[in-house]
Each structure stands twice: as C-alpha cells, then as structure tokens.
Amino acid sequence: MDCIFCKIVKGEAPAWRVYEDDRTLVILDKYPASRGHLLVITKEHYTNIMDAPLEVAAHAFAVATRFGKVWGELGAPGVNIVTNAGRTAGQVVFHLHVHVIPRWPEGQFRWHGTREITEEEARWVVSQLSKALGHA
C-alpha cells in the first residue's frame, strides 16, 4: 500500500507532528485552509470513517475536539471539525483523518489551502499548541 499517512505514522515521510497517542497522530496540514489547520490521523489504516470501527472514529473525533477547544482558547472565534468519506465527498487522501480548521476573522473561508505551509508558520503553530498543551 502506498499511503502517505501510513508513511508519516511510521516516520518514513516528513510531517510537522503536534501530538501523538497510541491510536492517533496529529500533524499540520501541508496545504492549510487557515493558520493552524490540523489533521488527526489514525495510526491504523482505514480508508475513511465508513470502514473504521466506531471506537476508532470516536477517539479521532475526541482528539479533534480537544484541539478545536485549544484553538478557541487561543483566540480562534470558530473552528471546523470535519472528515470526508469518499471522493464525491471531497476525500483526497484515502486514510481516515479528521480536519481541525481554526477560523480567524482575517481569513477567507475555504476548505483547502492553495499554498504549502511555510516553516515559519509551522513553527508558530507548533509553538502555540505546545504552550497551550503545557509542553513548553
């Protein structure tokens, strides 16, 4: 299987890692829709929420909710927490993942970014989240 998220989980592909537990890994979206766009990916490969066990999907959403609340505490007035299941629903990477997209007053509302995240932006996001989670 040639799944980029499986490679990231195994450490075989680069990603900005934010959080990890025994079932999920949280990374920065490579093409963020807004500043701080995160992906909660499952460590086990499931195509999407339709073939994942309920407890796996529930855990991924619990982690996403935690990060949505953190972005709220850091000043984001809104957040989208969403998953796409199937190509017709907008799924691009066929490995279960949940988007956490903080919404900022100055930002445009869009679902996909148009540019790759910069190192400066990535470092800022990781720093903010580390402080908020008490890892700084």
N, C-alpha and C positions, 0 to 999 in steps of 0.2 A: 504494500500500500504506500502511496506517495502523498501522505497528508502532512501539510506544513505544520499544523497544530500538534500532531503526534511528534514531529521532529523537534518542535520547540519544547514540548514537555520532556523529551529525552535529552535535551541540551544539545541537539545536533543542528539546530538553527538558532540564530540570534533573535532576541526579543528583549524589550525593557520589562523586566519582571518586577511586580509590585507586591505580590502576596502569593503564598502557597500553603496549602494544607494537604491532607492525604488524598483528597478527591478532586481538587481544583487548582488551577494556576491562573492568576490574574496578571494580564500584560497590558501594555499600552497598545492601542490600535495603531498600526503602521500608517494608516491614512485617516486621521481623526476627523470626525464630523464637527467636533468642537474641542476646545482646550480641555484635556483631561479624559478624553474618550477611552474607556477601558473595555477589555474583553475578559470575561470569566470563562475559561475553557475547562472542560472536563479532562482529567488525566486519562481515563479510559476512552477509547474511540467509540462514539456513537455518531451516526450521520446527522441527527438532529433530535429535537425533543420528541418526535414521533416514535423513535425506536429506543429511547433511553428509558430505563426503569424510573418510576415515579420518584423514588428516593434520591436518585442521581440528579434529576431535573430540579427537585425541590431544594437540594443542597446548593446547586449552582445559583438558583434564584435567591436563596438566603444570603449567599456571599455577595451577589449583585446588590441586594437591598442594603446590606451593610455599607458598601461603597457608595451607593446613592445617598445614604444618610450622611456619610462623611463629606461628600461634596456639598450637601446642604449646609452642614456645619461650617464649611469653608467659604460659604457665601453664594453658592450657585442657587438662583431662585427657582430653578426647575431641573428635572432630570428625566430622561427616558431610560427605562429598563425594558429591553425587548430582545426576543430571539426570532429568527427567521427559519421556517421549516419548508424547504423545497425551493427550487429555482424560481417558480412562479411567485413565491413569497419574498423574493429578494435574496435568498441564501446564495452566497458566493463560495464560501469555504464549507465543505461538507463534513464538518466535525462540530458537534454540539458546542455552542458558545452563546453567551448572553452579553449583549452590549449594555454598558452603563455610560450614558451620554449626558454629562452635565450641560445645562443650558445657561448661558450667560447673557446679560442684557445687550451686550455689543455684538453678539454672534448672530450669524444667519442660521435659520432653521433648515438643516439638511440632514440626510441620513448617512451620506458617505462623504469623506473628505476628498479634496481634489489635489492635495499635495502630501508628500511624505513628511512625517513628523521630523522636526529638527532635533539635534542633540540638545540644544539649549532648552527647547520646550520640554523634551523628555526629562531632562534633569530637574526642571522646575516642578513638573507633575510628581515625579518620584519623591522629591524633597517635601512637597506639601503633604502628600499622603503619608510619608514616613513620620512626619511631625504629628499629624492628626491621629495616627495609629499608635503613637508613643514609641516609635523605633528610633527616634533621633536623639 
